[in-house]
Structure formats: C-alpha cells, structure tokens
Amino acid sequence: MKKVLHKGKDRGVAEHGWLHTRFSFSFAQYYNPEMMGFGALRVLNDDTIEPLFGFPDHPHNNMEIVSIIVSGEITHKDSAGGEGVVKEGEVQVMSAGTGVVHSEYNKHSKKLLQLFQIWILPKEQNIQPRYDQKKFSAEGRGNKFQLIVSGDEKDKNALYIHQDAFIYLIDLENGKKISCDLTKKGNGIYVLLVEGDVVVENERLEKRDALGIWDTNKIEITAEENSKLILFEVPMK
C-alpha cells in the first residue's frame, strides 16, 4: 500500500470577489508541480459562488466534469442542449467529449452556492458530449457508501461517466468503522474529508484533508466524530 496525505490548509487559494476557491490540484493561476492530480482525477475544486454570479459561457473538451452541490443551487446550460437547475443534494455530470460550451450560475439573490467541481480524464477521446443530473438522498449514505457516479452503465442508480471511475458519498457516525473494496483492480482511492474527523489507514484526517491510497485492494475508515466524506476510485494510469 502507498499513501499520500494532502492537508486542507495547503490547498491553492483564489479570491475573485464573487468566487472563493480552494484548489486540491493545480488549476488556472494556481500551479504546483507536485499537485497535478491523482491518477485520472485531475481537478478537485472547493468553490463558493456569491449570489447572482457565476461562470459565463466557456469551452471544454475531452473531460468528464462532475459537480456535487453542497448548498444552494446552480443553473446549467450548454451548447449540446443540456440544461437544468441543480439543487442541494444533487449531482450533475457533463462529458465534454468533442467539445462543449457551457455556463454555470448562482441565480439566487441572497444564498451562497457551495459545490465541489471535479474533473476526471476520460478513457476515450472525442466522444459525443452529454449531460445528466440526479438527486441523492441523505439516507442513502448513512454509515454506508452511496455510489453517485460510475463508469459502469449498469449502475442505474448512479450517474454515468466515460471512465472506469467511481465516486461515493459517506456520512459516518462517531465511532463507526467502514471498509471499501476497490471495484476495479489497479485503481487508487482518494478520500476527501468534507466535515468531521476520521482515521483512514492509520492517517488522521481533519476537515478538508485528503488521503490518496494505491497499490491496495481495500481501505478502512473510522470516524472519530460525525463525519462527511467523498471517496474517489480512479485509474492510476
């Protein structure tokens, strides 16, 4: 087993007035050659967007883009015909493929929008762009792994992306222990602690800390207090 610990306080920072961001990996003006992603997980941004602001039309290609809405709601529209309002507790996915232009706005007049923006490299280039969104219940992740994004189209309760990758949410009660078996041999696991205090394979994580683990088939997580986590299983090559 190999591990790498990333402390939340060491993440990149951007403050644009309307946008407050923490970068787990190099992105835009934040560049750290030691933080270029984890396997196929290329971007993990912790974004807060002020009311009545957002990202105007901008292009992407050959990337699987996932947004997990923590609070507030985001209004999405893209050139491939995808559109929708994604609310707290919902997740959206967009396969940029051959190319797509999209916008993302917080159209609420008073509420902040908080989300995690995730980019995963696809397993094949130049696929047809697509968009989808789905709501996931909090009950579905109480002391268990809730699969929200999957590279297997047979996982009908999850959102599909074009990569052998899987994203889970977990709400773990104080004192509870949970183990995770990898879905695909050779993948690695990246655990982000959103809230709380946990021990993952003998490493203590506090709020917004993350741990990457590879060369293993299973990990164990123990909660030291009520905790919320996002777990990414991604190809390492």
VEXNUGU-694953 format. One line per field, with one value per residue (C-alpha): y, x, z. Coordinates in pm, 1 decimal, padded with zeros to 6 digits. Example, Ala and Ser with C-alpha at 12.3 -4.5 7.8 and 13.67 -1.06 7.14 Angstrom:
BEGIN
yy <- (-00450.0:-00106.0)
xx <- (01230.0:01367.0)
zz <- (00780.0:00714.0)
***
This chain:
BEGIN
yy <- (00000.0:00350.5:00672.8:01048.3:01294.3:01632.8:01881.7:02111.9:02416.2:02357.8:02382.9:02657.8:02970.1:03206.9:03502.8:03684.0:03874.1:03667.4:03336.6:03186.1:02871.4:02617.9:02401.4:02047.9:02027.4:02273.7:02475.8:02810.1:03051.2:02803.2:02583.1:02333.4:02070.3:01834.9:01863.6:01771.5:01531.7:01178.8:00922.8:01011.7:01263.8:01588.3:01866.4:01894.1:02249.5:02358.3:02654.7:02915.6:03146.9:03469.1:03536.9:03646.0:03546.2:03251.3:03123.7:03266.4:03061.2:02885.5:02578.0:02231.0:01915.2:01560.5:01582.7:01425.2:01709.4:01642.1:01898.4:01799.6:02068.5:02119.1:02411.1:02649.4:02573.3:02611.4:02686.5:02497.6:02547.6:02407.7:02410.0:02039.4:02104.7:02017.4:02245.8:02233.4:02373.7:02153.7:02190.6:02095.8:01718.2:01682.3:01599.0:01688.9:01529.2:01656.4:01464.2:01738.8:01496.6:01654.6:01996.6:02186.7:02543.4:02587.0:02834.0:02780.8:03048.2:03106.4:03291.1:03317.8:03677.6:03600.8:03248.9:03140.4:02844.2:02586.9:02297.2:02063.2:02080.9:01761.0:01682.2:01324.8:01232.8:01015.4:00670.6:00763.2:01089.5:01275.1:01104.8:01264.7:01534.0:01452.9:01596.4:01447.0:01526.7:01335.0:01380.4:01151.5:01106.0:01164.1:00836.8:00650.4:00733.4:00688.9:00468.8:00323.0:00409.1:00580.3:00543.0:00868.2:00847.2:00530.7:00423.3:00120.0:00189.6:-00099.8:00109.2:00261.5:00441.6:00641.4:00897.9:00757.5:00895.3:00776.4:00640.8:00337.7:00563.0:00569.7:00844.3:00773.7:00986.4:00864.3:01010.9:00825.1:00844.3:00885.6:00553.4:00375.4:00184.4:00110.3:-00068.8:-00022.0:-00286.2:-00149.6:-00205.2:-00231.3:-00379.8:-00125.6:00173.9:00407.0:00573.6:00942.1:01024.3:01384.2:01464.0:01730.5:01761.1:01583.8:01379.0:01033.0:00784.7:00628.0:00352.1:00494.0:00851.9:01114.4:01348.0:01673.6:01896.8:01924.9:01698.9:01426.6:01097.1:00919.6:00542.5:00295.6:-00047.7:-00194.2:-00366.6:-00236.6:00052.4:00110.0:00433.9:00501.6:00811.2:00997.7:01221.6:01253.9:01296.2:01353.2:01218.9:01195.0:00892.4:00876.3:00547.7:00623.1:00457.1:00535.8:00505.6)
xx <- (00000.0:00117.9:-00024.1:-00002.4:-00153.4:-00280.5:-00368.4:-00661.0:-00463.5:-00205.8:-00450.4:-00426.1:-00637.4:-00818.2:-01033.9:-01218.0:-01478.6:-01767.0:-01577.3:-01390.3:-01197.4:-00963.0:-00769.7:-00665.4:-00466.3:-00308.2:-00575.5:-00591.2:-00345.8:-00258.0:00031.5:00212.8:00415.6:00373.7:-00006.9:-00108.4:-00387.2:-00428.7:-00443.5:-00734.4:-00864.3:-00730.5:-00928.9:-01094.8:-01207.1:-01393.8:-01597.9:-01820.2:-02006.7:-02174.0:-02542.8:-02617.0:-02272.7:-02125.2:-01920.6:-02023.7:-02003.0:-01667.4:-01545.5:-01426.3:-01332.7:-01228.0:-01303.5:-01561.2:-01688.5:-01882.9:-02039.2:-02155.8:-02384.1:-02326.8:-02568.0:-02762.5:-02834.0:-02663.2:-02821.4:-02655.1:-02684.9:-02464.2:-02427.8:-02515.6:-02867.7:-02810.2:-02972.9:-03113.9:-03117.5:-02910.0:-03001.1:-02850.0:-02818.4:-02799.1:-02508.6:-02450.6:-02220.6:-02108.3:-01899.7:-01728.4:-01604.1:-01565.4:-01631.8:-01899.9:-01959.4:-02143.7:-02234.8:-02292.3:-02465.2:-02588.6:-02908.4:-03032.4:-03046.0:-02932.3:-02792.5:-02434.2:-02369.4:-02120.5:-02004.5:-01719.3:-01608.7:-01439.5:-01263.7:-01176.8:-00980.9:-01189.2:-01083.9:-01151.4:-01113.8:-01373.6:-01691.3:-02032.4:-02099.4:-02372.4:-02528.6:-02720.5:-02818.0:-02967.1:-03077.5:-02935.2:-03099.7:-02905.4:-03048.3:-02866.4:-02523.0:-02575.6:-02284.3:-02250.9:-02108.6:-02354.0:-02246.6:-02324.5:-02101.9:-01997.9:-01804.3:-02032.1:-02353.5:-02520.5:-02518.4:-02858.8:-02884.9:-02567.1:-02467.6:-02252.7:-01913.5:-01681.4:-01405.2:-01351.0:-01401.8:-01647.7:-01747.0:-01910.7:-02057.1:-02044.3:-02195.3:-02023.4:-02135.2:-01888.7:-01722.5:-01836.4:-01588.3:-01638.3:-01429.2:-01417.8:-01317.1:-01195.5:-01432.1:-01156.5:-00811.3:-00531.2:-00743.8:-00647.7:-00866.8:-00869.2:-01059.2:-01166.5:-01298.0:-01566.3:-01654.2:-01553.4:-01256.5:-01162.3:-00875.6:-00805.9:-00544.7:-00375.0:-00376.6:-00576.1:-00782.3:-00941.0:-01182.7:-01087.0:-00780.4:-00742.8:-00559.0:-00460.2:-00406.3:-00296.3:-00139.1:-00412.2:-00747.1:-00922.2:-00919.9:-01073.4:-01217.5:-01303.1:-01495.3:-01368.4:-01678.0:-01976.3:-01815.4:-01894.1:-01663.7:-01627.5:-01439.9:-01299.8:-01189.0:-00992.0:-00747.1:-00386.9:-00255.5)
zz <- (00000.0:-00088.3:00056.7:00011.0:00260.6:00141.1:00414.8:00354.8:00473.0:00198.4:-00091.2:-00351.0:-00297.0:-00532.7:-00429.9:-00709.4:-00506.9:-00642.4:-00638.1:-00342.2:-00432.9:-00278.1:-00525.0:-00431.4:-00757.4:-00998.8:-01177.4:-01361.8:-01196.8:-00920.0:-01027.6:-00809.2:-00998.6:-00701.6:-00719.9:-01074.1:-00982.8:-00852.2:-01130.4:-01359.1:-01101.4:-01244.0:-01070.3:-00728.2:-00657.7:-00343.6:-00474.4:-00310.5:-00550.4:-00440.4:-00521.9:-00880.9:-01007.9:-01191.1:-01481.0:-01821.8:-02140.4:-02169.5:-02361.1:-02259.3:-02443.7:-02357.3:-01986.2:-01752.0:-01531.2:-01210.3:-00973.4:-00624.1:-00480.3:-00106.3:-00058.2:-00279.8:-00644.4:-00980.4:-01317.4:-01604.1:-01980.1:-02256.0:-02633.1:-02661.5:-02534.1:-02168.9:-01913.7:-01564.4:-01212.2:-00979.5:-00612.1:-00276.8:-00255.4:-00632.6:-00861.3:-01225.6:-01483.5:-01821.5:-02074.0:-02273.8:-02540.6:-02884.8:-02734.9:-02549.8:-02431.8:-02102.4:-01828.9:-01455.2:-01244.6:-00892.1:-00980.4:-00621.7:-00497.4:-00140.6:-00094.4:-00145.7:-00372.7:-00244.4:-00458.9:-00539.0:-00902.0:-01020.7:-01348.1:-01443.4:-01755.5:-01993.1:-02110.5:-02472.4:-02663.5:-02869.3:-02752.8:-02804.9:-02537.8:-02286.1:-01968.9:-01676.9:-01317.9:-01026.8:-00666.2:-00396.9:-00057.1:00264.3:00398.8:00123.1:00265.1:00638.6:00756.5:00405.7:00066.0:-00166.2:-00529.4:-00710.9:-01020.2:-01201.1:-01507.6:-01538.2:-01730.7:-01546.5:-01224.8:-01298.6:-00962.6:-01033.2:-01294.4:-01574.8:-01681.8:-01957.6:-01734.3:-01508.9:-01206.9:-00918.1:-00671.6:-00336.1:-00056.8:00304.2:00623.9:00906.5:01268.9:01553.8:01637.0:01321.3:01104.5:00736.7:00475.2:00099.8:-00155.0:-00485.7:-00775.4:-01036.5:-00982.7:-01024.2:-00931.0:-00647.2:-00384.8:-00295.2:00025.7:00092.6:00439.5:00393.5:00762.5:01082.2:01199.0:01069.3:01060.3:00720.9:00716.6:01029.7:00892.8:01083.3:00861.9:00971.5:00779.0:00407.2:00443.4:00180.3:00151.9:-00168.5:-00147.3:-00414.9:-00453.9:-00234.7:-00279.8:00032.4:00280.8:00625.7:00762.8:01129.7:01239.3:01547.7:01528.6:01294.3:00952.7:00584.0:00312.7:-00063.6:-00194.9:-00548.6:-00701.7:-01019.3:-01259.6:-01171.7:-01530.7)
***
